[in-house]
């Protein structure tokens, strides 16, 4: 019975994390990336481009649009600073011009436009 309970809790944690409700996992922090799209050009494939071009990203969850900002939750092996540097370095490969506006421990804010 205890083994079933442990498996059950682990499955619940995995499901909550997949839905973006459980935001922390010690070895794989989740970082919120707020993308400002002033020109309305941000493709829905932005999250696919992140996963494709940045090696340490495990998953990208699209959390919707509010005004001119898109919100993504990124499961990344590293810090938000490292992710910001990676996004900036890979912007050209992704087909975007990206300006990093700022970041803290859990959030990166950037402007993106199609090249």
One Martini backbone bead per residue (centre of mass of N, CA, C, O) as a GRO file, in nm:
protein
  115
    1UNK     BB    1   0.057   0.063  -0.020
    2UNK     BB    2   0.301   0.257  -0.005
    3UNK     BB    3   0.393   0.227  -0.297
    4UNK     BB    4   0.135   0.335  -0.427
    5UNK     BB    5   0.151   0.615  -0.294
    6UNK     BB    6   0.420   0.704  -0.416
    7UNK     BB    7   0.337   0.676  -0.709
    8UNK     BB    8   0.096   0.866  -0.692
    9UNK     BB    9   0.252   1.122  -0.616
   10UNK     BB   10   0.442   1.123  -0.860
   11UNK     BB   11   0.218   1.141  -1.072
   12UNK     BB   12   0.098   1.405  -0.970
   13UNK     BB   13   0.349   1.578  -1.006
   14UNK     BB   14   0.380   1.532  -1.310
   15UNK     BB   15   0.101   1.646  -1.388
   16UNK     BB   16   0.132   1.927  -1.260
   17UNK     BB   17   0.384   2.004  -1.420
   18UNK     BB   18   0.261   1.973  -1.705
   19UNK     BB   19   0.039   2.205  -1.627
   20UNK     BB   20   0.201   2.433  -1.444
   21UNK     BB   21   0.149   2.413  -1.124
   22UNK     BB   22   0.421   2.285  -1.070
   23UNK     BB   23   0.719   2.494  -1.046
   24UNK     BB   24   0.913   2.286  -0.881
   25UNK     BB   25   1.237   2.131  -0.944
   26UNK     BB   26   1.540   2.088  -0.841
   27UNK     BB   27   1.672   1.975  -1.133
   28UNK     BB   28   1.412   2.142  -1.292
   29UNK     BB   29   1.352   2.437  -1.361
   30UNK     BB   30   1.108   2.687  -1.398
   31UNK     BB   31   1.066   2.928  -1.664
   32UNK     BB   32   0.953   3.241  -1.736
   33UNK     BB   33   0.852   3.360  -2.066
   34UNK     BB   34   0.823   3.689  -2.179
   35UNK     BB   35   0.671   3.787  -2.491
   36UNK     BB   36   0.708   4.066  -2.686
   37UNK     BB   37   0.465   4.156  -2.961
   38UNK     BB   38   0.434   4.444  -3.130
   39UNK     BB   39   0.369   4.326  -3.447
   40UNK     BB   40   0.220   4.041  -3.459
   41UNK     BB   41   0.458   3.801  -3.549
   42UNK     BB   42   0.429   3.578  -3.358
   43UNK     BB   43   0.471   3.263  -3.367
   44UNK     BB   44   0.352   2.953  -3.264
   45UNK     BB   45   0.663   2.834  -3.303
   46UNK     BB   46   0.843   2.947  -3.075
   47UNK     BB   47   0.852   2.700  -2.886
   48UNK     BB   48   0.981   2.512  -3.096
   49UNK     BB   49   1.239   2.681  -3.138
   50UNK     BB   50   1.343   2.656  -2.856
   51UNK     BB   51   1.370   2.344  -2.846
   52UNK     BB   52   1.546   2.314  -3.111
   53UNK     BB   53   1.793   2.541  -3.027
   54UNK     BB   54   1.792   2.449  -2.711
   55UNK     BB   55   1.942   2.193  -2.542
   56UNK     BB   56   1.841   2.242  -2.218
   57UNK     BB   57   1.556   2.191  -2.310
   58UNK     BB   58   1.275   1.997  -2.227
   59UNK     BB   59   1.027   2.215  -2.206
   60UNK     BB   60   0.735   2.385  -2.358
   61UNK     BB   61   0.482   2.606  -2.232
   62UNK     BB   62   0.189   2.738  -2.339
   63UNK     BB   63   0.014   3.024  -2.160
   64UNK     BB   64  -0.046   3.249  -2.355
   65UNK     BB   65  -0.225   3.562  -2.414
   66UNK     BB   66  -0.151   3.917  -2.323
   67UNK     BB   67  -0.191   4.120  -2.542
   68UNK     BB   68   0.159   4.152  -2.637
   69UNK     BB   69   0.189   3.878  -2.462
   70UNK     BB   70   0.372   3.587  -2.416
   71UNK     BB   71   0.350   3.272  -2.231
   72UNK     BB   72   0.622   3.077  -2.103
   73UNK     BB   73   0.714   2.750  -1.989
   74UNK     BB   74   1.042   2.644  -1.886
   75UNK     BB   75   1.232   2.352  -1.904
   76UNK     BB   76   1.555   2.393  -1.745
   77UNK     BB   77   1.911   2.348  -1.750
   78UNK     BB   78   1.931   2.612  -1.540
   79UNK     BB   79   1.938   2.941  -1.557
   80UNK     BB   80   1.798   3.232  -1.653
   81UNK     BB   81   2.058   3.352  -1.758
   82UNK     BB   82   2.138   3.118  -1.945
   83UNK     BB   83   1.880   3.131  -2.114
   84UNK     BB   84   1.913   3.421  -2.215
   85UNK     BB   85   2.180   3.369  -2.360
   86UNK     BB   86   2.076   3.143  -2.548
   87UNK     BB   87   1.854   3.303  -2.690
   88UNK     BB   88   2.039   3.524  -2.800
   89UNK     BB   89   2.234   3.329  -2.961
   90UNK     BB   90   1.971   3.178  -3.126
   91UNK     BB   91   1.789   3.383  -3.278
   92UNK     BB   92   1.877   3.350  -3.573
   93UNK     BB   93   1.799   3.043  -3.597
   94UNK     BB   94   1.488   3.113  -3.519
   95UNK     BB   95   1.401   3.395  -3.679
   96UNK     BB   96   1.484   3.625  -3.464
   97UNK     BB   97   1.452   3.927  -3.297
   98UNK     BB   98   1.622   3.982  -2.982
   99UNK     BB   99   1.531   4.144  -2.667
  100UNK     BB  100   1.655   4.173  -2.353
  101UNK     BB  101   1.502   4.327  -2.075
  102UNK     BB  102   1.495   4.087  -1.849
  103UNK     BB  103   1.583   3.927  -1.521
  104UNK     BB  104   1.535   3.657  -1.298
  105UNK     BB  105   1.512   3.360  -1.142
  106UNK     BB  106   1.201   3.302  -1.307
  107UNK     BB  107   1.231   3.549  -1.526
  108UNK     BB  108   1.178   3.646  -1.872
  109UNK     BB  109   1.216   3.944  -2.070
  110UNK     BB  110   1.109   3.990  -2.417
  111UNK     BB  111   1.175   4.083  -2.750
  112UNK     BB  112   0.999   3.988  -3.060
  113UNK     BB  113   1.096   3.943  -3.409
  114UNK     BB  114   1.081   3.891  -3.723
  115UNK     BB  115   1.328   3.855  -3.985
   0.00000   0.00000   0.00000
